[in-house]
Amino acid sequence: MIWTALAGFIFSLLNATMRWLALELHPFQAQFLRYLFGALVMFPLILRTGFVAYRPNHWLGQIWRGALHTLGLSLWFLALPRISLADMTAIGFTGPIFIMIGAIWFLKEQARWDRWLAALLGLTGVMVVVGPQLSGAGGLYHLLMLASSPVFAASFLLTKLLTRYDRPEVIVVWQSITVTLFSLPMALFVWKDLSLWQWFWFLVCGALGSAGHYCLTRSFGVSDISSTQSVKFLDLVWASLLGWLIFSDVPASATLLGALVILGSTIWLARRELRRSSQA
């Protein structure tokens, strides 16, 4: 639970830094540089073990996964500078719900009533968050952020399939490489010269991303995933605090209520799945 809380805090720092950078640069350029530096941070590891160790067995799957993730990131980065960190985090809680729906439809997993109920409750929570924002231009950016969730879910489901062919570290490395390559044309179209400090902060973002994934992996390695889900609500605390300190964002009551509904449905489903697996 400590590893999960630390990962959430690091990712909140990463999101806050990326939002600040995306306010000064076009989101597509910020997206490209984020993953470019993420790949550069991992480059020493590749050199140490040799590139052959990171050659994927399923090239086509890696390319499709990179394309899907790039699409999700494009929607996410377009919305990032325009909505609060608290709203972004609350909408991000829908990820497990969309993954569950995709697993039923595409991976042919069993469609149990509790899974559909959790999905319905989660989507209700989404409407609590985005409903008050749907008027005006702000509503468009909330819908863009929401649209990124099922795209990311499709990317993660493809990742699950790729684990049959490649090691997790290979998938992570090629995610950084493919997203960087797919994002490059969009970044060149809107390119703007960076200051020395901006280059520095993108390097920091690359390090934060790698550190966050390391902490999350450690948490999954020492405990059941379901036992860490309740700690994810701290992500909203970190996001709200950083949003208030850096951007003077005050989370709306609808955001907090909707996030509680979304996360509550996720935790409830995770614990039912844990009991079901222990009885099997």
MODELLER restraints for C-alpha pairs under 7 A, 6 or more apart:
rsr = mdl.restraints
at = mdl.atoms
rsr.add(forms.Gaussian(group=physical.xy_distance, feature=features.Distance(at['CA:1:A'], at['CA:219:A']), mean=6.74, stdev=0.5))
rsr.add(forms.Gaussian(group=physical.xy_distance, feature=features.Distance(at['CA:1:A'], at['CA:228:A']), mean=5.46, stdev=0.5))
rsr.add(forms.Gaussian(group=physical.xy_distance, feature=features.Distance(at['CA:1:A'], at['CA:231:A']), mean=6.48, stdev=0.5))
rsr.add(forms.Gaussian(group=physical.xy_distance, feature=features.Distance(at['CA:3:A'], at['CA:215:A']), mean=5.35, stdev=0.5))
rsr.add(forms.Gaussian(group=physical.xy_distance, feature=features.Distance(at['CA:3:A'], at['CA:216:A']), mean=6.41, stdev=0.5))
rsr.add(forms.Gaussian(group=physical.xy_distance, feature=features.Distance(at['CA:3:A'], at['CA:218:A']), mean=6.59, stdev=0.5))
rsr.add(forms.Gaussian(group=physical.xy_distance, feature=features.Distance(at['CA:3:A'], at['CA:219:A']), mean=5.05, stdev=0.5))
rsr.add(forms.Gaussian(group=physical.xy_distance, feature=features.Distance(at['CA:4:A'], at['CA:215:A']), mean=6.69, stdev=0.5))
rsr.add(forms.Gaussian(group=physical.xy_distance, feature=features.Distance(at['CA:4:A'], at['CA:216:A']), mean=5.68, stdev=0.5))
rsr.add(forms.Gaussian(group=physical.xy_distance, feature=features.Distance(at['CA:4:A'], at['CA:219:A']), mean=5.64, stdev=0.5))
rsr.add(forms.Gaussian(group=physical.xy_distance, feature=features.Distance(at['CA:4:A'], at['CA:228:A']), mean=6.61, stdev=0.5))
rsr.add(forms.Gaussian(group=physical.xy_distance, feature=features.Distance(at['CA:4:A'], at['CA:231:A']), mean=6.79, stdev=0.5))
rsr.add(forms.Gaussian(group=physical.xy_distance, feature=features.Distance(at['CA:5:A'], at['CA:231:A']), mean=6.10, stdev=0.5))
rsr.add(forms.Gaussian(group=physical.xy_distance, feature=features.Distance(at['CA:5:A'], at['CA:232:A']), mean=6.91, stdev=0.5))
rsr.add(forms.Gaussian(group=physical.xy_distance, feature=features.Distance(at['CA:5:A'], at['CA:234:A']), mean=6.78, stdev=0.5))
rsr.add(forms.Gaussian(group=physical.xy_distance, feature=features.Distance(at['CA:6:A'], at['CA:215:A']), mean=6.81, stdev=0.5))
rsr.add(forms.Gaussian(group=physical.xy_distance, feature=features.Distance(at['CA:7:A'], at['CA:212:A']), mean=4.69, stdev=0.5))
rsr.add(forms.Gaussian(group=physical.xy_distance, feature=features.Distance(at['CA:7:A'], at['CA:215:A']), mean=5.20, stdev=0.5))
rsr.add(forms.Gaussian(group=physical.xy_distance, feature=features.Distance(at['CA:7:A'], at['CA:216:A']), mean=5.55, stdev=0.5))
rsr.add(forms.Gaussian(group=physical.xy_distance, feature=features.Distance(at['CA:8:A'], at['CA:232:A']), mean=6.90, stdev=0.5))
rsr.add(forms.Gaussian(group=physical.xy_distance, feature=features.Distance(at['CA:8:A'], at['CA:235:A']), mean=5.22, stdev=0.5))
rsr.add(forms.Gaussian(group=physical.xy_distance, feature=features.Distance(at['CA:9:A'], at['CA:235:A']), mean=6.54, stdev=0.5))
rsr.add(forms.Gaussian(group=physical.xy_distance, feature=features.Distance(at['CA:9:A'], at['CA:238:A']), mean=6.03, stdev=0.5))
rsr.add(forms.Gaussian(group=physical.xy_distance, feature=features.Distance(at['CA:10:A'], at['CA:208:A']), mean=6.35, stdev=0.5))
rsr.add(forms.Gaussian(group=physical.xy_distance, feature=features.Distance(at['CA:10:A'], at['CA:212:A']), mean=5.52, stdev=0.5))
rsr.add(forms.Gaussian(group=physical.xy_distance, feature=features.Distance(at['CA:11:A'], at['CA:209:A']), mean=6.89, stdev=0.5))
rsr.add(forms.Gaussian(group=physical.xy_distance, feature=features.Distance(at['CA:11:A'], at['CA:212:A']), mean=5.92, stdev=0.5))
rsr.add(forms.Gaussian(group=physical.xy_distance, feature=features.Distance(at['CA:12:A'], at['CA:235:A']), mean=6.86, stdev=0.5))
rsr.add(forms.Gaussian(group=physical.xy_distance, feature=features.Distance(at['CA:12:A'], at['CA:238:A']), mean=6.22, stdev=0.5))
rsr.add(forms.Gaussian(group=physical.xy_distance, feature=features.Distance(at['CA:12:A'], at['CA:239:A']), mean=5.61, stdev=0.5))
rsr.add(forms.Gaussian(group=physical.xy_distance, feature=features.Distance(at['CA:14:A'], at['CA:205:A']), mean=5.84, stdev=0.5))
rsr.add(forms.Gaussian(group=physical.xy_distance, feature=features.Distance(at['CA:14:A'], at['CA:208:A']), mean=6.08, stdev=0.5))
rsr.add(forms.Gaussian(group=physical.xy_distance, feature=features.Distance(at['CA:14:A'], at['CA:209:A']), mean=6.82, stdev=0.5))
rsr.add(forms.Gaussian(group=physical.xy_distance, feature=features.Distance(at['CA:16:A'], at['CA:242:A']), mean=6.89, stdev=0.5))
rsr.add(forms.Gaussian(group=physical.xy_distance, feature=features.Distance(at['CA:19:A'], at['CA:80:A']), mean=5.89, stdev=0.5))
rsr.add(forms.Gaussian(group=physical.xy_distance, feature=features.Distance(at['CA:19:A'], at['CA:81:A']), mean=5.31, stdev=0.5))
rsr.add(forms.Gaussian(group=physical.xy_distance, feature=features.Distance(at['CA:21:A'], at['CA:30:A']), mean=6.79, stdev=0.5))
rsr.add(forms.Gaussian(group=physical.xy_distance, feature=features.Distance(at['CA:22:A'], at['CA:30:A']), mean=5.83, stdev=0.5))
rsr.add(forms.Gaussian(group=physical.xy_distance, feature=features.Distance(at['CA:22:A'], at['CA:81:A']), mean=5.97, stdev=0.5))
rsr.add(forms.Gaussian(group=physical.xy_distance, feature=features.Distance(at['CA:23:A'], at['CA:81:A']), mean=5.62, stdev=0.5))
rsr.add(forms.Gaussian(group=physical.xy_distance, feature=features.Distance(at['CA:26:A'], at['CA:190:A']), mean=6.62, stdev=0.5))
rsr.add(forms.Gaussian(group=physical.xy_distance, feature=features.Distance(at['CA:27:A'], at['CA:77:A']), mean=5.29, stdev=0.5))
rsr.add(forms.Gaussian(group=physical.xy_distance, feature=features.Distance(at['CA:27:A'], at['CA:78:A']), mean=5.67, stdev=0.5))
rsr.add(forms.Gaussian(group=physical.xy_distance, feature=features.Distance(at['CA:28:A'], at['CA:74:A']), mean=6.71, stdev=0.5))
rsr.add(forms.Gaussian(group=physical.xy_distance, feature=features.Distance(at['CA:28:A'], at['CA:186:A']), mean=5.99, stdev=0.5))
rsr.add(forms.Gaussian(group=physical.xy_distance, feature=features.Distance(at['CA:28:A'], at['CA:187:A']), mean=5.18, stdev=0.5))
rsr.add(forms.Gaussian(group=physical.xy_distance, feature=features.Distance(at['CA:29:A'], at['CA:187:A']), mean=4.29, stdev=0.5))
rsr.add(forms.Gaussian(group=physical.xy_distance, feature=features.Distance(at['CA:29:A'], at['CA:190:A']), mean=6.83, stdev=0.5))
rsr.add(forms.Gaussian(group=physical.xy_distance, feature=features.Distance(at['CA:29:A'], at['CA:191:A']), mean=6.32, stdev=0.5))
rsr.add(forms.Gaussian(group=physical.xy_distance, feature=features.Distance(at['CA:31:A'], at['CA:77:A']), mean=6.71, stdev=0.5))
rsr.add(forms.Gaussian(group=physical.xy_distance, feature=features.Distance(at['CA:32:A'], at['CA:180:A']), mean=5.52, stdev=0.5))
rsr.add(forms.Gaussian(group=physical.xy_distance, feature=features.Distance(at['CA:32:A'], at['CA:183:A']), mean=5.17, stdev=0.5))
rsr.add(forms.Gaussian(group=physical.xy_distance, feature=features.Distance(at['CA:32:A'], at['CA:184:A']), mean=6.02, stdev=0.5))
rsr.add(forms.Gaussian(group=physical.xy_distance, feature=features.Distance(at['CA:32:A'], at['CA:187:A']), mean=6.27, stdev=0.5))
rsr.add(forms.Gaussian(group=physical.xy_distance, feature=features.Distance(at['CA:33:A'], at['CA:202:A']), mean=6.63, stdev=0.5))
rsr.add(forms.Gaussian(group=physical.xy_distance, feature=features.Distance(at['CA:34:A'], at['CA:202:A']), mean=6.07, stdev=0.5))
rsr.add(forms.Gaussian(group=physical.xy_distance, feature=features.Distance(at['CA:34:A'], at['CA:205:A']), mean=6.48, stdev=0.5))
rsr.add(forms.Gaussian(group=physical.xy_distance, feature=features.Distance(at['CA:34:A'], at['CA:206:A']), mean=6.21, stdev=0.5))
rsr.add(forms.Gaussian(group=physical.xy_distance, feature=features.Distance(at['CA:35:A'], at['CA:176:A']), mean=5.53, stdev=0.5))
rsr.add(forms.Gaussian(group=physical.xy_distance, feature=features.Distance(at['CA:35:A'], at['CA:179:A']), mean=6.73, stdev=0.5))
rsr.add(forms.Gaussian(group=physical.xy_distance, feature=features.Distance(at['CA:35:A'], at['CA:180:A']), mean=5.53, stdev=0.5))
rsr.add(forms.Gaussian(group=physical.xy_distance, feature=features.Distance(at['CA:36:A'], at['CA:180:A']), mean=5.50, stdev=0.5))
rsr.add(forms.Gaussian(group=physical.xy_distance, feature=features.Distance(at['CA:37:A'], at['CA:202:A']), mean=6.62, stdev=0.5))
rsr.add(forms.Gaussian(group=physical.xy_distance, feature=features.Distance(at['CA:37:A'], at['CA:203:A']), mean=5.72, stdev=0.5))
rsr.add(forms.Gaussian(group=physical.xy_distance, feature=features.Distance(at['CA:37:A'], at['CA:206:A']), mean=4.86, stdev=0.5))
rsr.add(forms.Gaussian(group=physical.xy_distance, feature=features.Distance(at['CA:38:A'], at['CA:176:A']), mean=6.47, stdev=0.5))
rsr.add(forms.Gaussian(group=physical.xy_distance, feature=features.Distance(at['CA:38:A'], at['CA:206:A']), mean=4.08, stdev=0.5))
rsr.add(forms.Gaussian(group=physical.xy_distance, feature=features.Distance(at['CA:38:A'], at['CA:207:A']), mean=6.86, stdev=0.5))
rsr.add(forms.Gaussian(group=physical.xy_distance, feature=features.Distance(at['CA:38:A'], at['CA:209:A']), mean=6.82, stdev=0.5))
rsr.add(forms.Gaussian(group=physical.xy_distance, feature=features.Distance(at['CA:38:A'], at['CA:210:A']), mean=6.93, stdev=0.5))
rsr.add(forms.Gaussian(group=physical.xy_distance, feature=features.Distance(at['CA:39:A'], at['CA:173:A']), mean=6.84, stdev=0.5))
rsr.add(forms.Gaussian(group=physical.xy_distance, feature=features.Distance(at['CA:39:A'], at['CA:176:A']), mean=5.29, stdev=0.5))
rsr.add(forms.Gaussian(group=physical.xy_distance, feature=features.Distance(at['CA:39:A'], at['CA:177:A']), mean=6.36, stdev=0.5))
rsr.add(forms.Gaussian(group=physical.xy_distance, feature=features.Distance(at['CA:41:A'], at['CA:206:A']), mean=6.24, stdev=0.5))
rsr.add(forms.Gaussian(group=physical.xy_distance, feature=features.Distance(at['CA:41:A'], at['CA:207:A']), mean=6.39, stdev=0.5))
rsr.add(forms.Gaussian(group=physical.xy_distance, feature=features.Distance(at['CA:54:A'], at['CA:170:A']), mean=5.12, stdev=0.5))
rsr.add(forms.Gaussian(group=physical.xy_distance, feature=features.Distance(at['CA:56:A'], at['CA:166:A']), mean=6.08, stdev=0.5))
rsr.add(forms.Gaussian(group=physical.xy_distance, feature=features.Distance(at['CA:56:A'], at['CA:170:A']), mean=6.55, stdev=0.5))
rsr.add(forms.Gaussian(group=physical.xy_distance, feature=features.Distance(at['CA:57:A'], at['CA:165:A']), mean=6.04, stdev=0.5))
rsr.add(forms.Gaussian(group=physical.xy_distance, feature=features.Distance(at['CA:57:A'], at['CA:166:A']), mean=6.16, stdev=0.5))
rsr.add(forms.Gaussian(group=physical.xy_distance, feature=features.Distance(at['CA:58:A'], at['CA:165:A']), mean=6.42, stdev=0.5))
rsr.add(forms.Gaussian(group=physical.xy_distance, feature=features.Distance(at['CA:61:A'], at['CA:162:A']), mean=6.77, stdev=0.5))
rsr.add(forms.Gaussian(group=physical.xy_distance, feature=features.Distance(at['CA:62:A'], at['CA:174:A']), mean=6.69, stdev=0.5))
rsr.add(forms.Gaussian(group=physical.xy_distance, feature=features.Distance(at['CA:63:A'], at['CA:178:A']), mean=6.51, stdev=0.5))
rsr.add(forms.Gaussian(group=physical.xy_distance, feature=features.Distance(at['CA:65:A'], at['CA:155:A']), mean=5.59, stdev=0.5))
rsr.add(forms.Gaussian(group=physical.xy_distance, feature=features.Distance(at['CA:65:A'], at['CA:158:A']), mean=6.36, stdev=0.5))
rsr.add(forms.Gaussian(group=physical.xy_distance, feature=features.Distance(at['CA:66:A'], at['CA:175:A']), mean=5.55, stdev=0.5))
rsr.add(forms.Gaussian(group=physical.xy_distance, feature=features.Distance(at['CA:66:A'], at['CA:178:A']), mean=4.97, stdev=0.5))
rsr.add(forms.Gaussian(group=physical.xy_distance, feature=features.Distance(at['CA:66:A'], at['CA:179:A']), mean=5.21, stdev=0.5))
rsr.add(forms.Gaussian(group=physical.xy_distance, feature=features.Distance(at['CA:67:A'], at['CA:179:A']), mean=6.91, stdev=0.5))
rsr.add(forms.Gaussian(group=physical.xy_distance, feature=features.Distance(at['CA:67:A'], at['CA:182:A']), mean=6.82, stdev=0.5))
rsr.add(forms.Gaussian(group=physical.xy_distance, feature=features.Distance(at['CA:68:A'], at['CA:151:A']), mean=6.57, stdev=0.5))
rsr.add(forms.Gaussian(group=physical.xy_distance, feature=features.Distance(at['CA:68:A'], at['CA:155:A']), mean=5.69, stdev=0.5))
rsr.add(forms.Gaussian(group=physical.xy_distance, feature=features.Distance(at['CA:69:A'], at['CA:152:A']), mean=6.10, stdev=0.5))
rsr.add(forms.Gaussian(group=physical.xy_distance, feature=features.Distance(at['CA:69:A'], at['CA:155:A']), mean=5.75, stdev=0.5))
rsr.add(forms.Gaussian(group=physical.xy_distance, feature=features.Distance(at['CA:69:A'], at['CA:179:A']), mean=6.95, stdev=0.5))
rsr.add(forms.Gaussian(group=physical.xy_distance, feature=features.Distance(at['CA:70:A'], at['CA:179:A']), mean=5.46, stdev=0.5))
rsr.add(forms.Gaussian(group=physical.xy_distance, feature=features.Distance(at['CA:70:A'], at['CA:182:A']), mean=6.74, stdev=0.5))
rsr.add(forms.Gaussian(group=physical.xy_distance, feature=features.Distance(at['CA:70:A'], at['CA:183:A']), mean=6.81, stdev=0.5))
rsr.add(forms.Gaussian(group=physical.xy_distance, feature=features.Distance(at['CA:72:A'], at['CA:148:A']), mean=4.65, stdev=0.5))
rsr.add(forms.Gaussian(group=physical.xy_distance, feature=features.Distance(at['CA:72:A'], at['CA:151:A']), mean=5.21, stdev=0.5))
rsr.add(forms.Gaussian(group=physical.xy_distance, feature=features.Distance(at['CA:72:A'], at['CA:152:A']), mean=5.61, stdev=0.5))
rsr.add(forms.Gaussian(group=physical.xy_distance, feature=features.Distance(at['CA:75:A'], at['CA:144:A']), mean=5.59, stdev=0.5))
rsr.add(forms.Gaussian(group=physical.xy_distance, feature=features.Distance(at['CA:75:A'], at['CA:145:A']), mean=6.27, stdev=0.5))
rsr.add(forms.Gaussian(group=physical.xy_distance, feature=features.Distance(at['CA:75:A'], at['CA:148:A']), mean=5.59, stdev=0.5))
rsr.add(forms.Gaussian(group=physical.xy_distance, feature=features.Distance(at['CA:76:A'], at['CA:144:A']), mean=6.85, stdev=0.5))
rsr.add(forms.Gaussian(group=physical.xy_distance, feature=features.Distance(at['CA:76:A'], at['CA:145:A']), mean=5.24, stdev=0.5))
rsr.add(forms.Gaussian(group=physical.xy_distance, feature=features.Distance(at['CA:76:A'], at['CA:148:A']), mean=5.82, stdev=0.5))
rsr.add(forms.Gaussian(group=physical.xy_distance, feature=features.Distance(at['CA:79:A'], at['CA:141:A']), mean=4.78, stdev=0.5))
rsr.add(forms.Gaussian(group=physical.xy_distance, feature=features.Distance(at['CA:79:A'], at['CA:142:A']), mean=6.82, stdev=0.5))
rsr.add(forms.Gaussian(group=physical.xy_distance, feature=features.Distance(at['CA:79:A'], at['CA:144:A']), mean=6.05, stdev=0.5))
rsr.add(forms.Gaussian(group=physical.xy_distance, feature=features.Distance(at['CA:79:A'], at['CA:145:A']), mean=5.67, stdev=0.5))
rsr.add(forms.Gaussian(group=physical.xy_distance, feature=features.Distance(at['CA:82:A'], at['CA:141:A']), mean=6.46, stdev=0.5))
rsr.add(forms.Gaussian(group=physical.xy_distance, feature=features.Distance(at['CA:83:A'], at['CA:141:A']), mean=6.87, stdev=0.5))
rsr.add(forms.Gaussian(group=physical.xy_distance, feature=features.Distance(at['CA:83:A'], at['CA:142:A']), mean=6.88, stdev=0.5))
rsr.add(forms.Gaussian(group=physical.xy_distance, feature=features.Distance(at['CA:84:A'], at['CA:243:A']), mean=6.75, stdev=0.5))
rsr.add(forms.Gaussian(group=physical.xy_distance, feature=features.Distance(at['CA:84:A'], at['CA:249:A']), mean=6.28, stdev=0.5))
rsr.add(forms.Gaussian(group=physical.xy_distance, feature=features.Distance(at['CA:85:A'], at['CA:239:A']), mean=5.34, stdev=0.5))
rsr.add(forms.Gaussian(group=physical.xy_distance, feature=features.Distance(at['CA:85:A'], at['CA:240:A']), mean=6.43, stdev=0.5))
rsr.add(forms.Gaussian(group=physical.xy_distance, feature=features.Distance(at['CA:85:A'], at['CA:243:A']), mean=5.67, stdev=0.5))
rsr.add(forms.Gaussian(group=physical.xy_distance, feature=features.Distance(at['CA:86:A'], at['CA:236:A']), mean=5.89, stdev=0.5))
rsr.add(forms.Gaussian(group=physical.xy_distance, feature=features.Distance(at['CA:86:A'], at['CA:239:A']), mean=5.31, stdev=0.5))
rsr.add(forms.Gaussian(group=physical.xy_distance, feature=features.Distance(at['CA:86:A'], at['CA:240:A']), mean=5.02, stdev=0.5))
rsr.add(forms.Gaussian(group=physical.xy_distance, feature=features.Distance(at['CA:86:A'], at['CA:251:A']), mean=5.99, stdev=0.5))
rsr.add(forms.Gaussian(group=physical.xy_distance, feature=features.Distance(at['CA:87:A'], at['CA:255:A']), mean=6.06, stdev=0.5))
rsr.add(forms.Gaussian(group=physical.xy_distance, feature=features.Distance(at['CA:89:A'], at['CA:236:A']), mean=5.96, stdev=0.5))
rsr.add(forms.Gaussian(group=physical.xy_distance, feature=features.Distance(at['CA:89:A'], at['CA:239:A']), mean=6.90, stdev=0.5))
rsr.add(forms.Gaussian(group=physical.xy_distance, feature=features.Distance(at['CA:90:A'], at['CA:236:A']), mean=6.82, stdev=0.5))
rsr.add(forms.Gaussian(group=physical.xy_distance, feature=features.Distance(at['CA:90:A'], at['CA:255:A']), mean=6.79, stdev=0.5))
rsr.add(forms.Gaussian(group=physical.xy_distance, feature=features.Distance(at['CA:90:A'], at['CA:259:A']), mean=4.81, stdev=0.5))
rsr.add(forms.Gaussian(group=physical.xy_distance, feature=features.Distance(at['CA:91:A'], at['CA:126:A']), mean=6.39, stdev=0.5))
rsr.add(forms.Gaussian(group=physical.xy_distance, feature=features.Distance(at['CA:91:A'], at['CA:146:A']), mean=6.15, stdev=0.5))
rsr.add(forms.Gaussian(group=physical.xy_distance, feature=features.Distance(at['CA:92:A'], at['CA:149:A']), mean=6.65, stdev=0.5))
rsr.add(forms.Gaussian(group=physical.xy_distance, feature=features.Distance(at['CA:93:A'], at['CA:262:A']), mean=6.35, stdev=0.5))
rsr.add(forms.Gaussian(group=physical.xy_distance, feature=features.Distance(at['CA:93:A'], at['CA:263:A']), mean=6.30, stdev=0.5))
rsr.add(forms.Gaussian(group=physical.xy_distance, feature=features.Distance(at['CA:94:A'], at['CA:122:A']), mean=6.44, stdev=0.5))
rsr.add(forms.Gaussian(group=physical.xy_distance, feature=features.Distance(at['CA:94:A'], at['CA:149:A']), mean=6.80, stdev=0.5))
rsr.add(forms.Gaussian(group=physical.xy_distance, feature=features.Distance(at['CA:94:A'], at['CA:262:A']), mean=6.61, stdev=0.5))
rsr.add(forms.Gaussian(group=physical.xy_distance, feature=features.Distance(at['CA:95:A'], at['CA:149:A']), mean=5.56, stdev=0.5))
rsr.add(forms.Gaussian(group=physical.xy_distance, feature=features.Distance(at['CA:95:A'], at['CA:153:A']), mean=6.11, stdev=0.5))
rsr.add(forms.Gaussian(group=physical.xy_distance, feature=features.Distance(at['CA:97:A'], at['CA:119:A']), mean=5.37, stdev=0.5))
rsr.add(forms.Gaussian(group=physical.xy_distance, feature=features.Distance(at['CA:97:A'], at['CA:122:A']), mean=6.76, stdev=0.5))
rsr.add(forms.Gaussian(group=physical.xy_distance, feature=features.Distance(at['CA:98:A'], at['CA:150:A']), mean=5.54, stdev=0.5))
rsr.add(forms.Gaussian(group=physical.xy_distance, feature=features.Distance(at['CA:98:A'], at['CA:153:A']), mean=5.86, stdev=0.5))
rsr.add(forms.Gaussian(group=physical.xy_distance, feature=features.Distance(at['CA:99:A'], at['CA:153:A']), mean=4.89, stdev=0.5))
rsr.add(forms.Gaussian(group=physical.xy_distance, feature=features.Distance(at['CA:99:A'], at['CA:157:A']), mean=6.81, stdev=0.5))
rsr.add(forms.Gaussian(group=physical.xy_distance, feature=features.Distance(at['CA:103:A'], at['CA:109:A']), mean=5.79, stdev=0.5))
rsr.add(forms.Gaussian(group=physical.xy_distance, feature=features.Distance(at['CA:104:A'], at['CA:110:A']), mean=6.20, stdev=0.5))
rsr.add(forms.Gaussian(group=physical.xy_distance, feature=features.Distance(at['CA:104:A'], at['CA:111:A']), mean=5.93, stdev=0.5))
rsr.add(forms.Gaussian(group=physical.xy_distance, feature=features.Distance(at['CA:114:A'], at['CA:269:A']), mean=6.90, stdev=0.5))
rsr.add(forms.Gaussian(group=physical.xy_distance, feature=features.Distance(at['CA:115:A'], at['CA:269:A']), mean=6.63, stdev=0.5))
rsr.add(forms.Gaussian(group=physical.xy_distance, feature=features.Distance(at['CA:118:A'], at['CA:265:A']), mean=5.05, stdev=0.5))
rsr.add(forms.Gaussian(group=physical.xy_distance, feature=features.Distance(at['CA:118:A'], at['CA:266:A']), mean=6.64, stdev=0.5))
rsr.add(forms.Gaussian(group=physical.xy_distance, feature=features.Distance(at['CA:118:A'], at['CA:269:A']), mean=6.31, stdev=0.5))
rsr.add(forms.Gaussian(group=physical.xy_distance, feature=features.Distance(at['CA:121:A'], at['CA:261:A']), mean=6.86, stdev=0.5))
rsr.add(forms.Gaussian(group=physical.xy_distance, feature=features.Distance(at['CA:121:A'], at['CA:262:A']), mean=6.71, stdev=0.5))
rsr.add(forms.Gaussian(group=physical.xy_distance, feature=features.Distance(at['CA:121:A'], at['CA:265:A']), mean=6.11, stdev=0.5))
rsr.add(forms.Gaussian(group=physical.xy_distance, feature=features.Distance(at['CA:122:A'], at['CA:261:A']), mean=6.50, stdev=0.5))
rsr.add(forms.Gaussian(group=physical.xy_distance, feature=features.Distance(at['CA:122:A'], at['CA:262:A']), mean=4.32, stdev=0.5))
rsr.add(forms.Gaussian(group=physical.xy_distance, feature=features.Distance(at['CA:122:A'], at['CA:265:A']), mean=5.98, stdev=0.5))
rsr.add(forms.Gaussian(group=physical.xy_distance, feature=features.Distance(at['CA:125:A'], at['CA:258:A']), mean=4.22, stdev=0.5))
rsr.add(forms.Gaussian(group=physical.xy_distance, feature=features.Distance(at['CA:125:A'], at['CA:259:A']), mean=6.43, stdev=0.5))
rsr.add(forms.Gaussian(group=physical.xy_distance, feature=features.Distance(at['CA:125:A'], at['CA:261:A']), mean=5.11, stdev=0.5))
rsr.add(forms.Gaussian(group=physical.xy_distance, feature=features.Distance(at['CA:125:A'], at['CA:262:A']), mean=5.09, stdev=0.5))
rsr.add(forms.Gaussian(group=physical.xy_distance, feature=features.Distance(at['CA:126:A'], at['CA:258:A']), mean=6.10, stdev=0.5))
rsr.add(forms.Gaussian(group=physical.xy_distance, feature=features.Distance(at['CA:128:A'], at['CA:254:A']), mean=5.92, stdev=0.5))
rsr.add(forms.Gaussian(group=physical.xy_distance, feature=features.Distance(at['CA:128:A'], at['CA:258:A']), mean=4.98, stdev=0.5))
rsr.add(forms.Gaussian(group=physical.xy_distance, feature=features.Distance(at['CA:129:A'], at['CA:254:A']), mean=5.48, stdev=0.5))
rsr.add(forms.Gaussian(group=physical.xy_distance, feature=features.Distance(at['CA:129:A'], at['CA:255:A']), mean=4.71, stdev=0.5))
rsr.add(forms.Gaussian(group=physical.xy_distance, feature=features.Distance(at['CA:129:A'], at['CA:258:A']), mean=5.12, stdev=0.5))
rsr.add(forms.Gaussian(group=physical.xy_distance, feature=features.Distance(at['CA:130:A'], at['CA:142:A']), mean=6.30, stdev=0.5))
rsr.add(forms.Gaussian(group=physical.xy_distance, feature=features.Distance(at['CA:133:A'], at['CA:139:A']), mean=4.80, stdev=0.5))
rsr.add(forms.Gaussian(group=physical.xy_distance, feature=features.Distance(at['CA:134:A'], at['CA:140:A']), mean=6.96, stdev=0.5))
rsr.add(forms.Gaussian(group=physical.xy_distance, feature=features.Distance(at['CA:226:A'], at['CA:270:A']), mean=5.05, stdev=0.5))
rsr.add(forms.Gaussian(group=physical.xy_distance, feature=features.Distance(at['CA:226:A'], at['CA:271:A']), mean=5.96, stdev=0.5))
rsr.add(forms.Gaussian(group=physical.xy_distance, feature=features.Distance(at['CA:226:A'], at['CA:274:A']), mean=6.76, stdev=0.5))
rsr.add(forms.Gaussian(group=physical.xy_distance, feature=features.Distance(at['CA:229:A'], at['CA:267:A']), mean=5.83, stdev=0.5))
rsr.add(forms.Gaussian(group=physical.xy_distance, feature=features.Distance(at['CA:230:A'], at['CA:267:A']), mean=6.34, stdev=0.5))
rsr.add(forms.Gaussian(group=physical.xy_distance, feature=features.Distance(at['CA:233:A'], at['CA:263:A']), mean=6.96, stdev=0.5))
rsr.add(forms.Gaussian(group=physical.xy_distance, feature=features.Distance(at['CA:240:A'], at['CA:251:A']), mean=6.34, stdev=0.5))
rsr.add(forms.Gaussian(group=physical.xy_distance, feature=features.Distance(at['CA:243:A'], at['CA:249:A']), mean=5.10, stdev=0.5))
rsr.add(forms.Gaussian(group=physical.xy_distance, feature=features.Distance(at['CA:244:A'], at['CA:250:A']), mean=5.83, stdev=0.5))
